[in-house]
Amino acid sequence: MGDAEMAVFGAAAPYLRKSEKERLEAQTRPFDLKKDVFVPDDKEEFVKAKIMSR
């Protein structure tokens, strides 16, 4: 969604979309397919976790 499309959300728009810098950091963050997993959580649907050993 572009900035123009986010205008429909008014004052809430900055809270619904991360800044360009935050998005770039999230995209370039390493993700190890062998160790990083998502596990079910009661409060938040899923949370990121790291496998420490087998």
C-alpha positions, 0 to 999 in steps of 0.5 A: 500500500502506498502513502496515498492509499494509506491516507484513508486511515487518517491519523492512524496511518503511521501506526499501521505501516512501518517506516521505509527504514524499518521495512528495509531492516526487516527485509535484510535481517538474516533468517536461518531456515534450519534454526529460526521457527515460528511457534504457537503462542496464546497471546500472539498467534505465533512468535519467532523462536530459535532452535538451540539444539536437537 
